[in-house]
Amino acid sequence: MKFNLKKLGTILVAITMVASLAIMTGCGGAEKKTDNKKIEKKTYVVATRGTFRPFTYVDDKGVLTGYDIEILKEVEKRNPDIKFEFKTMSVDAGFLGLESGQVDIIANQITFNKKRAEKSIWTKEVNNYTSRKIAVRGNENNINSIDDLRGKKVAVTASSEVARQLEEYNQTANPKIEFVFTDKGFTECANLVITGRADATPQYEVTIDDAKKILGLDIKAVGPVIASDPTFFALKKSEKGQALADKIDATVKEMRADGTLKKLSEKILGKDYSVPQLKA
């Protein structure tokens, strides 16, 4: 048989190209598989009241939202290894959950508490500065300051920062403020005032305005700002809790720098509360 060297050379070149293509395809497939490798998400349980509008509440579509909630949703977006699962409960139940390991983080406008900080971790980046005023019925004109609360019934959330502040004030007040305690937050406090079972309740300015404009409640904010405290997220006291706190701090710091935190505050709260509010 007579060999055609030219034809043989063409066949060998073709075989070499096919082999090279196979190798490249194999390499490309392996690389693609690596690129598509899913990042493993760690789920963290978030305790939040869910009735503290506009910070944490369920909207008319049944979706949990609010300023604190949207911050964590943004943290979730920027950290693909984090997944938050929200559960509604009181703040006191949330802290018990941190201790028992059933809860990883509390998102509910938490102000620093030295006693609670002994058993939990707190983020370092401030997510909001409160602007607390006195809320009264729409036709009440005789209460405009803390001094006017003496001898009056004042609705407060049990174990809240403002309750502690007023209890300290009460040590020298004469007559003293009569407290009406509740663990149901602003909704119940506002209801107590509107129905006449309490004369006033110290609440966030934005919450009072929101209740009047959105919910149509006969309530108004009076007098100067009586307290402006930074708020944080509280986490389970553990190495994992500290690692999560560090990630949240880094992300909130980034959100502050790129203007996201300010935009969220203006959109949800109606004003930039990501900066300190001056007391009168």
GUGU-772414 format. One line per 2 residues: number of its first residue (from 0); their letters; for each residue x, y, z of N, C-alpha, C, O. Coordinates in steps of 0.001 Angstrom, whole numbers, plus 500000, padded with zeros to 6 digits. Last residue first. Example, Ala and Ser with C-alpha at 12.3 -4.5 7.8 and 13.67 -1.06 7.14 Angstrom:
% GUGU-772414
1> sa> 512850,497750,507080,513670,498940,507140,512900,500030,507870,513409,501138,508039  513190,494310,507800,512300,495500,507800,513200,496700,507800,514236,496681,508465
This chain:
% GUGU-772414
279> ak> 467288,569657,574158,467086,571091,574410,467665,571479,575763,467593,572644,576154  469622,567452,572623,468567,567696,573609,468481,569181,573881,469490,569885,573839
277> lq> 470223,566461,569277,470537,567363,570390,469338,567530,571324,468205,567722,570884  471047,563317,568129,469985,564309,568200,470216,565165,569450,470384,564635,570548
275> pv> 473709,561971,566087,473160,562367,567391,472090,563448,567286,472195,564370,566477  472649,560146,563110,473569,561085,563773,472920,561524,565087,471697,561462,565205
273> sy> 470655,558755,562103,471917,558009,562224,473000,558886,562852,474118,558433,563094  468342,559992,561574,468595,559709,562992,469863,558866,563163,470113,558327,564242
271> dk> 467189,561965,559304,468451,561263,559529,468734,561139,561023,469285,562044,561649  463708,561178,558785,464769,562115,559160,466040,561313,559388,465977,560110,559639
269> gl> 461885,559189,558346,461520,560537,557955,462565,561602,558237,462347,562783,557968  462301,556528,558714,462039,557331,559911,461680,558778,559599,461226,559512,560477
267> ik> 462650,555550,556086,461778,554844,557026,461373,555706,558212,460234,555632,558672  464254,557461,554707,463134,556790,554051,462140,556214,555053,460929,556369,554891
265> es> 466204,558213,556557,465329,559237,555968,464089,558608,555338,462996,559167,555428  467369,555705,557074,466773,556486,558150,465794,557519,557597,464687,557674,558113
263> lk> 468331,554972,554544,467354,554122,555219,466616,554900,556305,465400,554778,556450  470176,557057,554128,469040,556902,553225,467934,556052,553860,466751,556368,553734
261> kl> 472043,556516,556166,471307,557791,556153,470050,557671,555300,468980,558130,555700  472992,554052,555281,472349,554164,556595,471496,555431,556665,470370,555410,557164
259> tg> 474195,554662,552787,473038,553769,552856,472271,553917,554164,471040,553911,554166  476554,556114,552603,475287,556840,552647,474045,555987,552766,472939,556523,552841
257> da> 478971,554885,552829,478447,555047,551466,477055,555693,551425,476449,555810,550360  479376,554951,555621,480318,555633,554735,479741,555865,553344,479981,556909,552737
255> rm> 477337,553346,556584,477395,554745,556998,478262,555546,556022,477924,556669,555649  478025,550926,555434,476746,551537,555077,476706,553021,555459,476119,553841,554753
253> ek> 480417,550441,556789,480440,550597,555336,479170,551302,554852,479226,552163,553975  479377,550101,559321,480372,551157,559093,480456,551473,557597,480555,552635,557202
251> vt> 477852,547841,558857,477166,549090,559217,478101,550286,559018,477664,551357,558597  479962,545999,558346,478978,546305,557308,478248,547615,557596,478044,548418,556686
249> ad> 481365,545922,560759,482081,546265,559527,481103,546693,558431,481374,547629,557680  479289,545080,562482,479962,546377,562670,480649,546837,561390,480530,547995,560989
247> ik> 478765,542531,561467,477717,543550,561434,478332,544938,561566,477947,545864,560852  481217,541301,561997,480752,541409,560612,479684,542490,560480,479681,543265,559524
245> da> 481271,541456,564802,482335,542103,564018,481907,542299,562564,482194,543335,561964  479079,539865,565420,479071,541284,565792,480102,542058,564979,479842,543172,564524
243> la> 480048,537385,564568,478904,537976,563886,478829,539472,564173,478548,540262,563272  482095,537053,566431,482421,537052,565003,481295,537696,564199,481547,538457,563264
241> qg> 480638,536986,568787,481582,538079,568567,481945,538191,567088,482085,539293,566559  479246,534612,568407,478512,535862,568568,479403,537060,568300,478985,538030,567668
239> ke> 481310,532800,568378,480525,532969,567152,479739,534277,567204,479582,534963,566194  482116,533054,571021,483063,533384,569955,482319,533630,568641,482651,534546,567889
237> sk> 479470,534675,572901,480242,533508,572481,481216,533946,571400,481150,535077,570918  476620,535879,573807,477989,535992,574289,478739,534689,574013,478658,533732,574783
235> kl> 474483,537023,571242,474839,535954,572172,476317,536054,572539,477163,536286,571675  473962,540613,570993,474199,539266,570482,474577,538285,571590,474934,538670,572704
233> af> 472194,543555,570078,472755,542732,571145,472859,541292,570647,471961,540801,569963  472775,546534,568290,472259,545170,568253,472942,544414,569382,474134,544604,569625
231> ft> 471911,549872,569498,472802,548854,568947,472042,547548,568729,470835,547467,568952  471636,553467,569811,471084,552115,569876,471960,551149,569088,472653,551536,568147
229> pd> 472202,556359,571864,472581,555502,570740,471991,554107,570913,471861,553621,572036  469647,558654,572922,470603,557591,573238,470945,556778,572003,470073,556529,571172
227> sa> 468335,561319,574141,468848,560919,572828,469971,559922,573068,471101,560301,573378  465566,562754,575838,466652,561766,575812,467042,561462,574378,466183,561359,573502
225> iv> 463820,564791,575480,464207,564490,576865,465323,563446,576937,465952,563278,577982  463317,567490,573420,463848,566125,573443,464334,565842,574856,465174,566575,575378
223> pg> 460556,569532,574730,461871,569294,574119,462232,567812,574103,461540,566986,574697  456941,569306,574066,458157,569667,574794,459432,569345,574042,459404,568941,572880
221> va> 455118,566472,572690,455215,567820,573275,456576,568031,573937,457263,567081,574313  453358,564739,570206,454623,564893,570931,454710,566319,571430,454416,567264,570698
219> ki> 450051,563264,570433,451004,564244,569918,452252,564282,570790,452214,563906,571962  447116,561516,569334,448279,561615,570213,449267,562608,569604,449309,562770,568385
217> dl> 444905,559803,568188,444797,561141,568781,445896,561317,569823,445645,561275,571027  446017,558070,565257,445777,558116,566702,445764,559552,567207,446508,560405,566723
215> gl> 446475,557376,562595,445377,558284,562911,445055,558367,564392,443927,558701,564754  448531,555922,561602,447475,555182,562287,446296,556056,562692,445245,555549,563085
213> ik> 450068,557949,560326,449739,556692,559636,448550,555980,560271,447666,555491,559568  450152,560179,562106,449960,560339,560665,449456,559067,559982,448536,559109,559165
211> ka> 450400,559091,564727,449422,560142,564440,449098,560214,562948,447932,560297,562561  452447,557267,564526,451156,556816,565043,450048,557823,564720,448904,557443,564472
209> dd> 454515,558918,563640,454047,557840,562783,452657,557379,563216,451792,557129,562377  454935,560531,565871,454489,561138,564611,453897,560096,563680,452898,560351,563007
207> it> 455828,558538,567652,454634,559331,567957,454059,559932,566680,452856,559857,566433  458134,557673,566379,457050,556723,566631,455745,557447,566913,454681,557020,566466
205> ve> 459760,559927,566368,459331,559373,565085,458173,558396,565256,457316,558296,564378  460201,560254,569142,459493,561274,568380,458943,560707,567074,457797,560973,566712
203> yq> 459712,557575,571356,460491,558138,570264,459627,559118,569471,458466,558837,569171  458144,558568,574498,458366,557672,573362,459238,558361,572317,459474,559568,572382
201> pt> 456584,558610,577568,457777,559079,576843,458127,558086,575739,458375,556910,576006  453201,559313,577997,454175,558237,577811,455375,558790,577056,455199,559388,575995
199> ad> 450436,560355,580135,451516,560577,579160,452374,559329,579029,452286,558409,579842  448350,559494,581678,448349,560883,581223,449380,561135,580128,449209,562026,579296
197> ar> 446321,556565,581331,447617,557184,581639,447573,558594,581064,446861,558863,580096  443791,556080,580645,444311,555298,581774,445713,555748,582170,446227,555357,583218
195> gt> 442840,557348,578398,442790,558067,579665,443284,557291,580870,443209,557781,581996  443127,556288,575907,441920,555900,576655,441847,556544,578034,440888,556311,578770
193> iv> 445629,557317,575194,444445,557706,574417,443147,557417,575173,442190,558188,575099  447325,555972,577027,447203,557436,577026,445910,557870,576344,445180,558707,576874
191> ln> 447023,553302,576341,446754,553718,577723,446545,555226,577811,445701,555703,578570  447893,553372,573689,446495,553036,573981,446106,553475,575390,444996,553959,575611
189> ac> 450603,553871,574062,449778,554861,573370,448301,554629,573664,447547,555580,573865  451309,551448,575312,451522,552724,576004,450644,553810,575391,450012,554582,576112
187> et> 450729,549590,573301,449962,549565,574546,450094,550880,575300,449119,551377,575863  452623,550440,571345,451208,550257,571022,450340,550315,572266,449326,551013,572285
185> fg> 455217,550405,572557,454539,551660,572248,453042,551500,572024,452263,552342,572470  455192,547440,574705,455784,548496,573909,454876,549674,573632,453907,549922,574349
183> kd> 454321,545507,576417,453851,545433,575032,454310,546618,574180,453854,546775,573047  454590,545481,579066,455680,544838,578329,455335,544744,576845,455971,543998,576100
181> tf> 454044,548253,581285,453558,547296,580289,454762,546668,579612,455840,547262,579587  453141,550250,584149,454085,549418,583404,453379,548483,582421,452281,547990,582680
179> vf> 452736,553324,585088,451859,552265,584596,452733,551422,583678,453032,551829,582555  453830,555260,587877,454123,554487,586674,453037,553464,586366,452492,552823,587266
177> ei> 453536,558464,588928,452930,557142,589119,453102,556357,587819,452576,556752,586778  455998,560631,590222,455333,560108,589027,454759,558728,589362,455425,557917,590006
175> kp> 455452,562376,593348,456157,561453,592461,455305,561070,591243,454079,561174,591250  455163,565944,593992,454793,564531,594149,455474,563661,593095,455996,564153,592095
173> na> 458496,565478,593853,457429,565611,594848,456329,566512,594259,456548,567706,594054  461546,563693,593139,460315,564361,592702,459271,564397,593811,459169,563466,594610
171> tq> 463749,562227,593717,463681,563565,594324,462399,564305,593954,462185,565430,594407  463224,559851,592450,463859,559800,593766,463799,561146,594490,463799,561200,595720
169> ny> 462360,560266,589874,461344,560102,590912,461930,560105,592327,461206,560337,593295  464639,560102,588360,464027,561421,588555,463062,561374,589735,462961,562331,590502
167> ee> 464889,557330,588362,465928,558147,589007,465386,559545,589299,465647,560105,590363  462648,556729,586860,462729,556220,588233,463794,556979,589025,463621,557239,590216
165> lq> 463341,557846,584428,462257,558458,585190,462230,557964,586634,461830,558702,587534  465401,556074,583690,465664,557506,583815,464603,558198,584663,464921,559031,585511
163> ra> 464048,553639,583543,465119,553810,584536,465427,555295,584762,465682,555717,585890  462368,554222,581402,461774,553879,582695,462803,554062,583809,462482,554572,584882
161> ve> 464195,554547,579365,463476,555726,579832,462790,555462,581167,462644,556376,581979  465033,551882,579010,465985,552902,579444,465271,554118,580001,465700,554669,581015
159> ss> 462742,549390,580349,463274,550241,579286,464211,551296,579870,464185,551569,581070  461444,547743,582166,462881,547556,581985,463480,548391,580850,464608,548133,580429
157> at> 458268,548171,580658,459063,547630,581758,460501,547399,581321,460744,546908,580219  457389,551172,579158,457694,549763,578935,458622,549273,580044,459643,549899,580327
155> va> 455011,553333,580762,456368,553026,580309,456510,551523,580082,455841,550715,580726  452796,555967,581356,452935,554603,580835,454348,554396,580306,454832,555187,579496
153> vk> 452115,557798,584200,452956,557729,583007,453148,556276,582592,453609,555452,583383  450018,559948,585888,450227,558555,585528,450983,558508,584203,450555,559098,583211
151> kg> 451388,562631,587971,450622,562099,586839,450916,560612,586626,451917,560085,587112  453092,563683,589803,451711,563493,590227,450815,562927,589132,449613,562760,589339
149> rl> 455037,565099,587260,454907,564829,588705,453431,564773,589101,452641,565665,588791  455186,565955,584702,454735,564576,584903,454558,564228,586379,453995,563184,586711
147> dd> 456330,568397,584525,454863,568364,584475,454304,566961,584692,453096,566789,584849  459005,567768,584361,458481,568315,585626,456961,568272,585674,456374,568126,586746
145> is> 459245,567069,581687,459304,566018,582706,458734,566516,584023,458054,565770,584728  456784,569013,579826,458136,568692,580277,458081,567563,581303,457003,567154,581732
143> ni> 454163,569571,579272,455146,569962,578261,456584,569634,578654,457511,569939,577903  450819,569435,579923,452056,568657,580075,453003,569006,578936,452690,568769,577769
141> nn> 448541,570771,579286,449193,571115,580553,450475,570335,580817,451142,570557,581828  447034,570028,577136,447884,571207,576976,448657,571586,578234,449350,572603,578255
139> en> 445450,567529,575313,446191,567806,576558,447156,568962,576330,448002,568898,575438  444236,566642,573041,443641,567804,573704,444328,568173,575019,443843,569032,575755
137> gr> 445694,564377,572234,445652,565548,571377,445117,566806,572034,445486,567915,571647  447638,563011,574951,446445,563067,574110,446407,564389,573345,447008,565381,573756
135> va> 451274,562824,574614,450030,563042,575364,448844,562995,574405,449026,562945,573189  454672,561989,574964,453463,561867,574156,452236,562005,575055,452161,561388,576118
133> ik> 457796,563502,575084,456633,563089,575859,455418,563085,574938,455166,564054,574223  460537,562085,573155,459739,563183,573681,458563,562623,574484,458369,561410,574548
131> rs> 463719,561114,572011,462538,560773,572806,461855,562033,573349,462497,562917,573918  465395,559980,569644,464952,561334,569954,463635,561149,570689,462574,561042,570075
129> ty> 468277,557843,569308,466878,558097,569636,466624,559589,569831,467537,560353,570144  470226,557031,566645,470215,557850,567867,468762,558215,568145,468098,558827,567308
127> nn> 471418,553920,565299,470413,554968,565386,470619,555773,566672,471127,555251,567664  473517,552190,565295,472610,552119,564141,471587,553246,564136,470956,553512,563113
125> ve> 476947,552392,566032,475600,552864,566369,474714,552761,565131,475105,553192,564046  479186,549727,566400,478665,550753,565499,477221,551107,565875,476378,550221,566018
123> kt> 479455,547642,568174,480115,548916,568492,479594,550063,567619,479566,551217,568045  477065,545347,569558,477798,545904,568426,478383,547256,568837,477867,547923,569733
121> wi> 477555,543417,572486,476881,544529,571823,477732,545002,570649,478959,545051,570734  476811,540331,574067,477756,541136,573286,476969,542231,572575,475850,542001,572117
119> sk> 475906,539434,577490,475706,539487,576043,476777,540363,575393,477544,541042,576076  476144,539700,580184,475739,538383,579684,475525,538358,578175,475020,537373,577637
117> ea> 476797,542278,580640,477629,541275,581309,477338,539872,580756,478175,538974,580847  474828,543771,579515,476065,543612,578737,477013,542597,579376,477933,542110,578719
115> rk> 472956,543999,581456,472704,543038,580388,473963,542760,579579,474145,541672,579033  474210,546000,582980,473881,544715,583592,473677,543641,582521,474161,542517,582656
113> kn> 474400,548171,581157,475596,547557,581739,475327,546164,582306,476135,545253,582127  472966,548675,578177,472598,548373,579556,473745,547577,580175,474024,546449,579766
111> ft> 472301,550731,575381,473272,550003,576196,472808,549873,577645,472325,550830,578251  469242,550045,573629,470190,550995,574209,471082,550247,575200,470666,549248,575786
109> iq> 467950,548669,570732,468513,548369,572043,469512,549439,572482,470498,549704,571795  466016,548404,568612,466429,549697,569155,466972,549544,570581,466508,550206,571510
107> na> 465984,545594,568160,464793,546289,568649,465171,547616,569300,464713,547927,570399  467220,542661,567679,467123,543887,566881,465849,544608,567290,464761,544273,566822
105> ii> 469448,540339,568982,468227,541101,569247,468278,542389,568448,469258,543130,568521  470678,537061,568125,470783,538516,568065,469429,539160,568366,468384,538594,568044
103> dv> 470202,534384,568615,471576,534817,568337,471756,536325,568401,472847,536815,568694  468387,532189,570751,468423,533421,569960,469876,533844,569779,470689,533680,570689
101> qg> 468815,530012,572273,467735,529912,571294,467701,531120,570360,467064,531081,569307  470622,530213,574339,471123,529762,573049,470063,529617,571979,470362,529149,570880
99> se> 469981,531300,576730,469684,529867,576568,470190,529319,575234,470191,528107,575018  470721,533976,576364,471374,533183,577411,471175,531686,577203,472079,530893,577464
97> lg> 468963,534729,574333,470407,534825,574125,471148,533927,575110,472079,533212,574740  466511,534397,575608,466848,533538,574486,468332,533560,574167,468904,532542,573776
95> lf> 466573,536478,577355,466563,535125,577923,466949,534118,576839,467621,533122,577109  466413,538487,575452,467640,538360,576247,467712,537003,576945,468797,536444,577106
93> ga> 463795,538000,574491,464951,537939,573598,466250,537755,574360,467097,536956,573962  462209,538531,576640,462265,537145,576163,463469,536954,575250,464087,535890,575233
91> dv> 462626,541312,576688,463027,540489,577836,463161,539020,577431,464111,538345,577828  461449,542043,574252,462891,542231,574439,463397,541371,575593,464467,540770,575498
89> sm> 459104,539600,572966,459445,540774,573753,460959,540865,573916,461667,539873,573737  459152,538509,569493,459031,538264,570934,459386,539544,571675,459914,540479,571073
87> tk> 459411,537009,566324,458869,538086,567141,458692,537635,568595,458169,536559,568883  462265,536188,564497,461200,535670,565356,460730,536789,566277,461541,537443,566933
85> fe> 463992,535746,561426,463390,536649,562399,462256,535973,563170,461410,535289,562595  467047,534707,560426,465687,534188,560603,465057,534992,561738,465522,534935,562876
83> fk> 469543,535534,558098,468830,535887,559321,467424,535301,559306,466708,535387,558308  472591,534375,556969,471152,534267,556766,470463,534554,558092,470752,533905,559097
81> id> 475747,534874,555433,474859,535141,556564,473399,535033,556140,473013,535535,555084  477368,534767,553283,477447,533619,554191,476519,533772,555401,476499,532916,556285
79> pn> 477166,537155,551878,476474,535969,551362,476540,534734,552256,475835,533756,552007  476743,540165,552885,477505,539028,553429,476805,537741,553024,475929,537271,553750
77> rk> 475024,541948,551825,476443,542215,551642,477344,541111,552192,478558,541126,551986  472528,540972,552580,472847,541122,551159,474346,541241,550929,474877,540702,549958
75> ev> 472707,541169,555383,472536,539853,554758,472935,539909,553279,473601,539001,552781  472706,543898,555673,473875,543139,556131,473877,541766,555471,474921,541266,555055
73> ek> 470123,544339,554814,471223,544867,554009,472533,544171,554381,473364,543890,553517  468750,543184,556889,468542,542635,555542,469652,543111,554604,470072,542378,553709
71> li> 469519,544874,558954,470004,543495,558956,469797,542828,557597,470602,541985,557200  468126,547175,558144,469589,547218,558310,470146,545801,558231,471126,545551,557528
69> ei> 465495,546306,558250,466085,546589,556938,467602,546723,557013,468294,546415,556043  465114,546089,561026,465010,544909,560178,465710,545129,558841,466429,544256,558356
67> dy> 465296,548713,561924,466235,547702,562421,466284,546477,561510,467347,545908,561260  463076,549848,560381,464453,550324,560285,465473,549283,560728,466418,548996,559994
65> gt> 460817,547458,558838,461186,548469,559820,462672,548783,559746,463435,548054,559113  459114,544252,558624,460005,545284,558108,460293,546294,559214,460044,546022,560388
63> lv> 457465,541377,557648,458182,542022,558744,459188,543016,558168,460012,542659,557326  454474,541407,555813,455931,541278,555780,456561,542035,556946,456227,543193,557197
61> gk> 451794,541749,555368,452199,540653,556245,453695,540421,556294,454151,539375,556757  451114,543941,554064,451234,542744,553235,451687,541534,554056,451929,540452,553520
59> dd> 451220,545986,555851,449881,545550,555439,449894,544343,554509,448845,543781,554193  454036,544886,557980,453298,545810,557126,451962,545223,556678,451604,544111,557065
57> vy> 455057,544560,561260,454549,543797,560117,453699,544738,559278,452746,545329,559785  458110,546053,562570,456665,545846,562517,456295,545041,561281,457106,544862,560373
55> tf> 460414,548088,563878,460204,546662,563652,458707,546385,563727,458103,546466,564797  460286,550878,563571,461577,550199,563715,461493,548705,563445,462401,548125,562849
53> pr> 458128,552620,563634,458547,552093,562334,459892,551348,562391,460561,551205,561367  456541,549992,565484,456582,550761,564255,457238,552124,564515,456934,552744,565534
51> ft> 456787,547439,566994,457396,548717,567351,457625,549539,566081,458763,549749,565661  456198,544851,566758,455049,545749,566970,455516,547160,567287,454746,547981,567785
49> gr> 458451,543293,566660,457520,543195,565546,456283,544068,565674,455411,544040,564805  460614,542652,568399,459242,542764,568906,458217,542626,567783,457221,541919,567938
47> ta> 462948,540046,567671,462486,541419,567486,461027,541497,567889,460284,540527,567740  465755,538001,567360,464573,538309,568159,464211,539777,567961,465070,540652,568073
45> vv> 467055,535974,564894,466956,537364,565344,465655,537561,566113,464573,537317,565579  469276,533381,564382,467924,533719,564817,467921,535124,565422,468685,535420,566341
43> yt> 471173,532684,561520,471157,533278,562852,469729,533711,563189,469056,534335,562369  472734,530315,559445,471489,530964,559856,471565,531437,561302,471968,530690,562193
41> kk> 475210,530518,557064,474974,530230,558471,473731,531006,558894,473676,532224,558723  475752,529100,553859,475150,530135,554696,474960,529645,556127,474592,528493,556358
39> ei> 478410,528431,551719,477560,527888,552777,477068,529009,553678,477868,529782,554205  478348,529186,548365,478864,529606,549669,477894,529113,550732,476691,529357,550645
37> kk> 478738,526799,545749,477880,527604,546602,478553,527932,547939,479220,527097,548551  480623,526967,542866,480547,526373,544195,479775,527303,545124,480131,528473,545265
35> nd> 481108,527937,540396,479716,527798,540798,479543,527174,542186,478422,526893,542611  483838,527774,540098,483230,529093,540176,481813,529025,540713,481360,529939,541403
33> tk> 484177,525001,539903,484743,525694,541060,484081,527044,541258,483787,527446,542383  482957,524570,537448,482434,523900,538632,482912,524587,539897,482152,524741,540853
31> ke> 484661,525967,535800,483293,526402,535949,482658,525816,537197,481915,526491,537908  486941,524383,535953,486996,525758,536442,485584,526284,536707,485340,526958,537708
29> ag> 486062,522070,534756,486497,522012,536156,486497,523402,536765,486114,523595,537919  485567,522999,532182,484488,522438,532981,484836,522425,534444,483996,522736,535289
27> gc> 488129,523703,531336,487100,524732,531472,485958,524259,532331,485425,525027,533131  489332,521215,531256,489832,522224,532198,488788,523292,532447,488573,523734,533576
25> gt> 487828,520055,529187,487862,519445,530519,488300,520440,531558,487709,520512,532636  488450,521740,527095,487060,521634,527542,486986,521059,528944,486197,521503,529778
23> mi> 491176,521249,526862,490724,522596,527217,489301,522568,527745,488966,523263,528704  491094,518553,526109,491785,518943,527342,491299,520300,527819,491039,520500,529006
21> al> 489744,518755,523690,489180,517940,524780,489783,518338,526118,489084,518447,527126  491505,520270,522213,490183,520810,522516,489537,520080,523678,488879,520678,524529
19> sa> 493608,518485,521992,493815,519753,522701,492492,520364,523121,492356,520900,524221  492382,516533,520457,492880,516201,521803,493047,517467,522638,492685,517517,523814
17> vm> 491908,517975,518102,490786,517391,518848,491184,517090,520287,490427,517355,521221  494537,518553,517317,493607,519640,517635,492429,519138,518461,492001,519799,519407
15> ti> 495551,515982,516819,496172,516826,517851,495228,517943,518282,495125,518248,519470  493961,515205,514668,493893,514456,515931,494430,515294,517082,493856,515323,518170
13> av> 494822,517066,512743,493420,517065,513170,493259,516369,514519,492538,516843,515397  497477,516298,512413,497181,517661,512895,495762,517714,513452,495517,518324,514493
11> li> 497068,513740,511350,497750,513904,512644,497476,515280,513246,497268,515405,514453  495871,514363,508884,495131,513574,509896,495735,513762,511283,495015,513923,512268
9> tg> 497943,515698,507595,496689,516417,507864,495885,515728,508956,495300,516373,509827  499791,513631,507330,500118,514812,508139,498874,515581,508520,498759,516064,509646
7> lk> 498455,511976,505567,498748,511504,506919,499044,512681,507845,498602,512714,508994  498499,513517,503237,497217,513215,503863,497404,512780,505308,496620,513156,506179
5> kl> 501227,513506,502727,500548,514785,502939,499220,514582,503662,498853,515341,504559  501829,510814,502325,502395,511510,503492,501668,512821,503790,501510,513204,504949
3> nf> 500126,508206,501553,500111,509606,501154,500558,510415,502355,499785,510672,503278  501532,505002,500948,501063,506032,501902,501150,507408,501285,502111,507739,500590
1> km> 500490,502201,499219,501299,503410,499105,500711,504493,500001,499548,504867,499852  500862,498812,500000,500000,500000,500000,500892,501229,500000,501909,501283,500690
